Amino acid sequence: MNPEPSNLATRVRRHAAIYAALWRNSVAREMSFKSNFLLWIVVEFLWFGLQLGFIDVIYLHTDHIASWSKWQVILLVGASHFIQQIFQAFFLTNCTQLSELIRTGRLDFMLLLPMNTRFLVSLRQVDLGGFVNGASALVVMGYAAKQLHLLPDAAQIAGFFVLCVIGIFIHYSLMFLLASTAFWTVRAQGIVWGYYSMFNIARYPDAAFQGFFRGFFTFAIPMLLVANVPVKLLINRLESPQQLFWLLGMAIVCFIISELFWRLSMRHYASASA
Amino acid sequence: MQKYWHVIKIGFANTLVYRVNFLFRCAFGLIPLLASIYLWRTVYRDKSGDVGGYSLAGMISYYLMVTIVDTLTAVNEDDWQIAADIKDGNISQFLLKPINYLVYRLCLFFSGRIIFSAVSILPVGIFIFCWRSYFVAPHGGVALGCFLLSTILTGFLQFFMSFTMALMAFWLLEVSTLIFMVFAFEYIAGGHLFPLNILPPLVANVLNYTPFPYQLYFPVGIYLGQVKGAALGRGLVIQAGWVLFFYVLARVVWSRGIRKYSAVGG
């Protein structure tokens, strides 16, 4: 193998080959604990049902939340769950395990490998259950769309998925940023857990919030953009294309910040092993 | 009893190490709570009158009280640690010493909660201060007394249920799925997401036959005067009954588990 991959194409090809190997590895691991794999899917099902139950209970007592009808909110909860599950499939375990890699010093071995360390740390494992749960979210969205007599055209659907990918990228950048604080605090579980609890906000209609809260979770931590913008595209509620640009812009900003912080952390890293 | 006092002191020292972690955890935990409050405020703004017997102030106070009771009584690491102790063979040392593992764990739970609550005073205090105009006083002196008693019972119930569940590690390789499943039920049926009495009466009644409402909803309901009179006395007896039930269950499961135990890793 060329120790100094000079051009971009070879590097990309090599990383793709490595990623394929990581996938095979993950599939083999998941399949060796089949019952556990299925049980985790059941757990996620329960939590998804619980979110839907909450919305259902609220709408027992009102017929709209700031101009959002029940099935529109269900559509939003579904989209938020979809984004979260696909994020979970690719990135979540890897982010939460970063503090473990630092604490045990296993990160040293990864630093020695002739490849981008962030790439390896971020994509080491694939959580296949996330795809199953993501599919269940799409089923719920389909049902909600039927209740709304919604028939989005192909462009809308394609746009929806593109916006979802941007949303996943935002989640990833922010989670990775928080996970990187483990270089200083060693135990970052509290922080990672904290971000996880913020996922909750993404599934609420942005119009339900005002003032500082809304501003903060739109422009500082863009939780209220991640799922709201793709759903608004589907239900024809986007007042202007401005929100699309905000979503994209925030994704780029979040990624740049997380990359800068990662580089800073790398320089700070002093290794834990002997 | 002095040995358990030492355990409590060790628990203090151990959890104090993670105080910053606790602070983050608590502060982040307030964000979804804030979101729920805003959501309800939007619902109330567009309709006149109450929701299932709750005024806006009542509803907001409900969530504030949930935060307080949860901070004081929730199990957050103990079950994982107990399961890990069993899997890694760490409990062998307790079998050889004149120390009761259940009491040992209870002491650690107690000290952990004290530290967590102490750390939480700052963020929770600020949070409640910001919402003070909506914060209602307890529904009379009796309610306050019963609330405190019920909160203590809730702590015991939380602990014994988690302890029993973590003991499944004697039989199962992986208990985290089980813990998360039960946690999901606790979350919705315990009243974390919304007050249980805004549910359709049939559903709310069925839930009352499970231990979940007594893990959170019940003390909060007492404080707000949603549970009162005969239902209050009866509820306290039922809650104490559940505590006793899970205590006995924990002892039984423990003694059976020990027979199954093979001291992995020794």
Interface residues (C-beta under 8 A of the other chain):
Chain A: F33 N36 L39 W40 V42 V43 L46 W47 L50 G53 F54 V57 I58 L60 H61 T62 H64 I65 A66 T185 R187 Q189 G190 I191 W193 G194 Y195 S197 M198 N200 I201 Y204 A207 A208 F209 Q210 F213
Chain B: Y18 V20 N21 F22 F24 R25 A27 F28 G29 I31 P32 L34 A35 Y38 L39 T42 V43 D46 K47 V51 G52 L173 E174 T177 F180 M181 A184 F185 Y187 I188 L193 F194 I198 L199 P200
